[in-house]
Amino acid sequence: MDLLGVTQQLSDREHERLLEVRELVQNKIRKQSIEYWNREEFPAQLVKLLAQQGLAGLQLESCSHLLRGLIHAEIARADISLSSVVGIHNELVVGMLDELGSEEQRARWLPKLTAFDAFGAFALTEPEHGSDIAGGVQCSVKRDGDEYVISGAKRWIGMGTFSDFTLLWAKDAESGELGAYLVESDRPGFCATKIEHKIGLRIIQNADITFDQVRIPLANKLPGASCFSSANGLLMQSRAWVGWQAVGAMMATFDICKAYALERQQFGQPIASFQLIQQSLAQIAGNLSLCLSMMSDIARKQERGDLQMVDAAMAKSTATRLARESASLGRALMGGNGVVSDFEMGKVFCDVEILHTYEGTYEINSLIVGRALTGVSAFV
Ligand SMILES: Cc1cc2nc3c(=O)[nH]c(=O)nc-3n(C[C@H](O)[C@H](O)[C@H](O)COP(=O)(O)OP(=O)(O)OC[C@H]3O[C@@H](n4cnc5c(N)ncnc54)[C@H](O)[C@@H]3O)c2cc1C
């Protein structure tokens, strides 16, 4: 559903690439993901299919930002959890190692990561610090001879239960400076526990991780990550990615609801014939078109290299707000069947809640925009 023709901006070759991804995820991922979602299970087989399509290395693919964004949206249109797996992996693990890692770290991990033969995790949030993590990191690193010793805890870390390593943001115990460290999961003192019973993104395995005097060599520090502004650069790009995820969520909402409205009969006619149902569909289509256009402008800014945090924050907060509104309309449009994951809409409805909260909550992203508009910060 692209009423305003945004995909026409792609070259023929890029359009073909988008269609290949769409075919794969619609035919081999969309329906198949439901049972994994119900069971809160990571679908290793489905992830292999995504790797075969080159999606484990999407971040390093030479293509336009618009194509990359539309691919993220297409994956979310089929399953939002798997789009988070692909997005976090590309934006925050592959991207972070590529931009901030040493030559040796890149050579060791990127070939495996870009085939989904290895997984990494991005660990910033802590049990006591979420929105205020920029000034609140407690996880600490202390140099001891030719090693660092790490102590502390992280929460909500995607893929943390099975990843080969964690990219950990921690504070130097002596200088207080923030840095990033690659911590392999088999190091003594590393312990990851799955967070159970999430209501959304149930396929992603999120972990509580504790670091009890974990020792790593000095070479495991990422040379490019020496203060919070290096994390901010990554988070700016990944906030834009969540905007694309929200676009995909609205595409899914529209697809599912339109098909249901044409098929479901009440009062002897398809519910699509009722004016109020058409109004809901029109509102969902309007939200989707608005956000698709906004995200294509964001992609243009990324192409020029002048995306600012305020742009990314506005895109993330606006797209997730409208995805949430659309999911709510879509869920109601489907009546009782709208709350059953097998009918897909209930699954989208729950997943959208997470988009609203992670990568900086809706409120915090709105306050970043508010700060830019007024020159006054509502948070420290
Ligand atoms: C499924 C999932 C996956 C995640 N994956 C990762 C991951 O892979 N790696 C990682 O590091 N993190 C991850 N996160 C963490 C995520 O980024 C945080 O949940 C988010 O930043 C919010 O932090 P919090 O949950 O501690 O909420 P809090 O910061 O405690 O916020 C609670 C409420 O207070 C509001 N609030 C806080 N401060 C203010 C203020 N000054 N003004 C107005 N309102 C305010 C918030 O908006 C929110 O509504 C994930 C989270 C989830 C749920």
The ligand as an SDF file (V2000), in Angstrom:
LIG
                    3D

 53 58  0  0  0  0  0  0  0  0999 V2000
   11.3160   -5.3580   24.2190 C   0  0  0  0  0  0  0  0  0  0  0  0
   12.3960   -4.3900   24.5340 C   0  0  0  0  0  0  0  0  0  0  0  0
   13.6300   -4.5150   23.9000 C   0  0  0  0  0  0  0  0  0  0  0  0
   14.6910   -3.6790   24.2550 C   0  0  0  0  0  0  0  0  0  0  0  0
   15.9300   -3.8960   23.7130 N   0  0  0  0  0  0  0  0  0  0  0  0
   17.0110   -3.2240   24.2090 C   0  0  0  0  0  0  0  0  0  0  0  0
   18.3390   -3.5740   23.8040 C   0  0  0  0  0  0  0  0  0  0  0  0
   18.5610   -4.4850   22.9640 O   0  0  0  0  0  0  0  0  0  0  0  0
   19.3970   -2.8930   24.3640 N   0  0  0  0  0  0  0  0  0  0  0  0
   19.2100   -1.8940   25.2680 C   0  0  0  0  0  0  0  0  0  0  0  0
   20.2010   -1.3290   25.7280 O   0  0  0  0  0  0  0  0  0  0  0  0
   17.9480   -1.5410   25.6750 N   0  0  0  0  0  0  0  0  0  0  0  0
   16.8470   -2.1780   25.1840 C   0  0  0  0  0  0  0  0  0  0  0  0
   15.5660   -1.8550   25.5900 N   0  0  0  0  0  0  0  0  0  0  0  0
   15.4030   -0.8210   26.6160 C   0  0  0  0  0  0  0  0  0  0  0  0
   14.6100    0.4100   26.1780 C   0  0  0  0  0  0  0  0  0  0  0  0
   15.3840    1.2370   25.3850 O   0  0  0  0  0  0  0  0  0  0  0  0
   14.0690    1.0760   27.4690 C   0  0  0  0  0  0  0  0  0  0  0  0
   12.9970    0.2690   27.9150 O   0  0  0  0  0  0  0  0  0  0  0  0
   13.6060    2.5090   27.2450 C   0  0  0  0  0  0  0  0  0  0  0  0
   14.7120    3.3370   26.9880 O   0  0  0  0  0  0  0  0  0  0  0  0
   12.8430    3.0510   28.4590 C   0  0  0  0  0  0  0  0  0  0  0  0
   13.5150    2.8190   29.6580 O   0  0  0  0  0  0  0  0  0  0  0  0
   12.7350    2.1490   30.8890 P   0  0  0  0  0  0  0  0  0  0  0  0
   12.0250    0.9300   30.3930 O   0  0  0  0  0  0  0  0  0  0  0  0
   13.7130    1.9730   31.9900 O   0  0  0  0  0  0  0  0  0  0  0  0
   11.6060    3.1800   31.3020 O   0  0  0  0  0  0  0  0  0  0  0  0
   11.7750    4.4450   32.2930 P   0  0  0  0  0  0  0  0  0  0  0  0
   12.9350    5.2710   31.8630 O   0  0  0  0  0  0  0  0  0  0  0  0
   11.7250    3.9680   33.7060 O   0  0  0  0  0  0  0  0  0  0  0  0
   10.4540    5.2750   31.9710 O   0  0  0  0  0  0  0  0  0  0  0  0
    9.1800    4.9960   32.5750 C   0  0  0  0  0  0  0  0  0  0  0  0
    8.1730    6.0430   32.0560 C   0  0  0  0  0  0  0  0  0  0  0  0
    8.5660    7.3470   32.4930 O   0  0  0  0  0  0  0  0  0  0  0  0
    8.6730    8.2160   31.3610 C   0  0  0  0  0  0  0  0  0  0  0  0
    9.7170    9.1990   31.6350 N   0  0  0  0  0  0  0  0  0  0  0  0
   10.9880    8.9840   32.0970 C   0  0  0  0  0  0  0  0  0  0  0  0
   11.6380   10.1410   32.2300 N   0  0  0  0  0  0  0  0  0  0  0  0
   10.7850   11.1310   31.8560 C   0  0  0  0  0  0  0  0  0  0  0  0
   10.8580   12.5500   31.7680 C   0  0  0  0  0  0  0  0  0  0  0  0
   11.9700   13.2270   32.1020 N   0  0  0  0  0  0  0  0  0  0  0  0
    9.7660   13.2240   31.3390 N   0  0  0  0  0  0  0  0  0  0  0  0
    8.6340   12.5710   30.9810 C   0  0  0  0  0  0  0  0  0  0  0  0
    8.4940   11.2370   31.0410 N   0  0  0  0  0  0  0  0  0  0  0  0
    9.5580   10.5200   31.4710 C   0  0  0  0  0  0  0  0  0  0  0  0
    9.0110    7.3010   30.1790 C   0  0  0  0  0  0  0  0  0  0  0  0
    8.6780    7.9040   28.9520 O   0  0  0  0  0  0  0  0  0  0  0  0
    8.1300    6.1040   30.5150 C   0  0  0  0  0  0  0  0  0  0  0  0
    6.8100    6.3460   30.1020 O   0  0  0  0  0  0  0  0  0  0  0  0
   14.4850   -2.6520   25.2170 C   0  0  0  0  0  0  0  0  0  0  0  0
   13.2180   -2.4930   25.7950 C   0  0  0  0  0  0  0  0  0  0  0  0
   12.1890   -3.3460   25.4810 C   0  0  0  0  0  0  0  0  0  0  0  0
   10.8600   -3.1820   26.1770 C   0  0  0  0  0  0  0  0  0  0  0  0
  1  2  1  0
  2  3  1  0
  2 52  2  0
  3  4  2  0
  4  5  1  0
  4 50  1  0
  5  6  2  0
  6  7  1  0
  6 13  1  0
  7  8  2  0
  7  9  1  0
  9 10  1  0
 10 11  2  0
 10 12  1  0
 12 13  2  0
 13 14  1  0
 14 15  1  0
 14 50  1  0
 15 16  1  0
 16 17  1  0
 16 18  1  0
 18 19  1  0
 18 20  1  0
 20 21  1  0
 20 22  1  0
 22 23  1  0
 23 24  1  0
 24 25  2  0
 24 26  1  0
 24 27  1  0
 27 28  1  0
 28 29  2  0
 28 30  1  0
 28 31  1  0
 31 32  1  0
 32 33  1  0
 33 34  1  0
 33 48  1  0
 34 35  1  0
 35 36  1  0
 35 46  1  0
 36 37  1  0
 36 45  1  0
 37 38  2  0
 38 39  1  0
 39 40  1  0
 39 45  2  0
 40 41  1  0
 40 42  2  0
 42 43  1  0
 43 44  2  0
 44 45  1  0
 46 47  1  0
 46 48  1  0
 48 49  1  0
 50 51  2  0
 51 52  1  0
 52 53  1  0
M  END
$$$$
